[in-house]
Amino acid sequence: MYPYRRKSRATLIPLIQLLSLVLVFALPAMWVSRVYTSSPTHYSRVIVRPGDTVWSLVARRVGPDADVNEAADQVIVANHLKADAQLHPGEVLLVPR
């Protein structure tokens, strides 16, 4: 009788494993990099006067076609404020131009 020899075949398993590793590590890195590629926002320093609120400061400085709510959110985030934070006269805030 003839001895049985198993023929070696090339499989796709190593290729599939390599591609899955690339997808697991490369795709999140590409998604994160898009977040930081936007153009930087320029800010003006504004001194808070008595009676000022974030909304009133933003409303005075944005254009007529701008969204005041979105700009107010940007001011809150840029200055690390809470949504219900009280502003004090003499405080300096960064307001987007």
CORTAFEN-V546787 format. One record per backbone hydrogen bond with DSSP energy under -1.0 kcal/mol. CO is the residue of the C=O (numbers start at 1). NH is the residue of the N-H. E is the energy in kcal/mol with one decimal. If there is no record, write none. Layout:
CO:NH:E ; CO:NH:E
This chain:
12:16:-2.5 ; 13:17:-2.5 ; 14:18:-2.3 ; 15:19:-2.4 ; 16:20:-2.2 ; 17:21:-2.1 ; 18:22:-2.2 ; 19:23:-2.3 ; 20:24:-2.4 ; 21:25:-2.0 ; 22:26:-3.0 ; 23:27:-1.1 ; 26:30:-2.1 ; 27:31:-2.3 ; 28:32:-2.4 ; 29:33:-1.7 ; 32:35:-1.0 ; 42:97:-2.5 ; 44:95:-2.8 ; 46:93:-3.1 ; 48:90:-3.1 ; 49:52:-2.0 ; 53:57:-2.4 ; 54:58:-2.3 ; 55:59:-2.7 ; 56:60:-1.6 ; 58:62:-1.8 ; 63:66:-1.2 ; 67:71:-2.0 ; 68:72:-2.5 ; 69:73:-2.0 ; 70:74:-2.0 ; 71:75:-2.1 ; 72:76:-2.3 ; 73:77:-2.3 ; 74:78:-2.9 ; 75:79:-1.9 ; 76:81:-2.6 ; 77:80:-1.0 ; 82:85:-1.7 ; 88:91:-2.1 ; 91:48:-3.2 ; 93:46:-3.0 ; 95:44:-3.2
